[in-house]
Amino acid sequence: MDLFCKINPTMELSLKAFEKEGAAPNVFLFSRHFNRICYFTAFEIVTSTNFRQRITAVKRLIEVAAYCLSLSCFNAAMAITLGLQMFVVTRLVKTWTYMPKSHMVMLEKLTSMLSILDNYANYRAALSASLGKTPVVPILAVWIKDLTSIEEIPTHLGVDMVNYSKLSMLASVLRQVADAQRMKYQFHKVSRVQKFILTLPITANDKQLRLLSLQCEPQGGDATVHPVLT
């Protein structure tokens, strides 16, 4: 939440800021942390070489993602869900086969809520229902996508004719960002836990994750047996 609230919407969420290196440092940090959550999710699973421990790891991660979603922390829910859908995890057929039905249902709800179908319709509806009523950590990439699309619309329609429709759309998105930053979670901060979350130890790259995944379940069982975001 703190990383998201440090973002200056008018200064950092613009096409010029995205094109200029270093112009949107907080957006970069927020996006990097999102990616770290994705990789940490996969890392935790493929480093659990014991079969029972690996099933427990997947179950706990699904539970954490579902809890994040219940708190309207959409960013973390999406990051964990995408981590669960990395190939190094989805290929663990035996692991997914033994996953309890209750957790598969939870995962289906997550993938449905965060689906890209109809331009993230389910997520947008949930976000709209939460803004102004509860603290929210949004999926920033969706707003960046919106802003990038809006920026491509001409600002002027002719000589001395400003495209107020474009300005209204830009203002609408930036207003949503400001609304989301206004309310904060009232959690008791535990510095040790907070430090762990912000640093998330990951000591493997894509190739190493693949090798770790193969150690968990050797080649021959590559197949996706759980829902994926569409």
PESUL-V582170 format. One record per backbone hydrogen bond with DSSP energy under -0.5 kcal/mol. CO is the residue of the C=O (numbers start at 1). NH is the residue of the N-H. E is the energy in kcal/mol with one decimal. If there is no record, write none. Layout:
CO;NH;E / CO;NH;E
This chain:
1;5;-2.5 / 2;6;-1.0 / 4;7;-1.4 / 7;9;-0.8 / 8;12;-3.3 / 8;13;-0.6 / 9;13;-1.5 / 12;14;-0.6 / 14;18;-2.0 / 15;19;-1.7 / 16;20;-1.3 / 19;21;-0.6 / 20;23;-1.9 / 22;25;-0.5 / 24;28;-2.1 / 25;29;-2.2 / 26;30;-2.3 / 27;31;-2.5 / 28;32;-2.6 / 29;33;-2.1 / 30;34;-1.7 / 31;35;-2.1 / 32;36;-2.2 / 33;37;-2.1 / 34;38;-1.8 / 35;39;-2.4 / 36;40;-2.8 / 37;41;-2.2 / 38;42;-1.7 / 39;43;-3.0 / 40;44;-2.8 / 41;45;-1.3 / 42;46;-2.6 / 43;47;-1.6 / 45;48;-1.3 / 47;49;-1.4 / 50;54;-2.4 / 51;55;-2.1 / 52;56;-2.3 / 53;57;-2.4 / 54;58;-2.3 / 55;59;-2.5 / 56;60;-2.7 / 57;61;-2.2 / 58;62;-2.3 / 59;63;-2.3 / 60;64;-2.6 / 61;65;-2.4 / 62;66;-2.4 / 63;67;-2.3 / 64;68;-2.6 / 65;69;-2.2 / 66;70;-1.9 / 67;71;-1.2 / 68;73;-3.0 / 69;72;-1.6 / 72;74;-1.5 / 72;137;-2.0 / 73;77;-1.9 / 74;78;-2.6 / 75;79;-2.3 / 76;80;-2.6 / 77;81;-2.0 / 78;82;-2.6 / 79;83;-1.9 / 80;84;-2.2 / 81;85;-0.7 / 83;86;-1.2 / 86;89;-2.1 / 86;90;-2.5 / 87;91;-2.0 / 89;92;-1.8 / 91;93;-2.4 / 92;96;-2.1 / 93;97;-2.4 / 94;98;-1.3 / 96;99;-1.4 / 100;103;-0.6 / 100;104;-1.7 / 101;105;-2.4 / 102;106;-1.7 / 103;107;-2.3 / 104;108;-2.2 / 105;109;-2.1 / 106;110;-2.1 / 107;111;-2.7 / 108;112;-2.0 / 109;113;-2.6 / 110;114;-2.3 / 112;115;-0.9 / 116;119;-1.0 / 116;120;-0.8 / 117;121;-1.7 / 120;124;-3.0 / 121;125;-2.1 / 122;126;-2.1 / 123;127;-2.8 / 124;128;-2.6 / 125;129;-1.8 / 126;130;-1.1 / 127;130;-0.6 / 127;131;-2.4 / 130;133;-2.4 / 130;134;-2.0 / 137;74;-0.7 / 137;75;-2.1 / 138;140;-1.2 / 139;142;-1.6 / 139;143;-0.9 / 140;144;-2.5 / 141;145;-2.1 / 142;146;-2.1 / 143;147;-3.0 / 144;148;-2.5 / 145;149;-2.0 / 146;150;-2.4 / 147;151;-2.4 / 148;152;-0.9 / 149;152;-0.5 / 150;153;-1.7 / 155;163;-3.5 / 158;161;-1.8 / 160;162;-0.6 / 161;157;-2.7 / 161;158;-0.9 / 162;164;-1.6 / 163;166;-0.5 / 163;167;-1.6 / 164;168;-2.3 / 165;169;-1.9 / 166;170;-2.4 / 167;171;-2.5 / 168;172;-2.0 / 169;173;-1.8 / 170;174;-2.4 / 171;175;-2.2 / 172;176;-1.6 / 173;177;-2.0 / 174;178;-2.3 / 175;179;-2.4 / 176;180;-2.3 / 177;181;-1.7 / 178;182;-1.0 / 179;183;-0.8 / 180;136;-0.7 / 183;136;-0.6 / 185;187;-0.6 / 187;189;-0.6 / 189;191;-0.7 / 190;193;-0.5 / 190;194;-2.9 / 191;195;-2.6 / 192;196;-1.7 / 193;197;-2.5 / 194;198;-2.2 / 195;199;-1.5 / 196;200;-3.3 / 205;209;-2.6 / 206;210;-2.0 / 207;211;-2.0 / 208;212;-2.5 / 209;213;-2.4 / 210;214;-2.0 / 211;215;-1.6 / 212;216;-1.5 / 213;217;-2.3 / 218;221;-0.6 / 221;93;-0.6 / 221;223;-0.8 / 223;225;-0.6
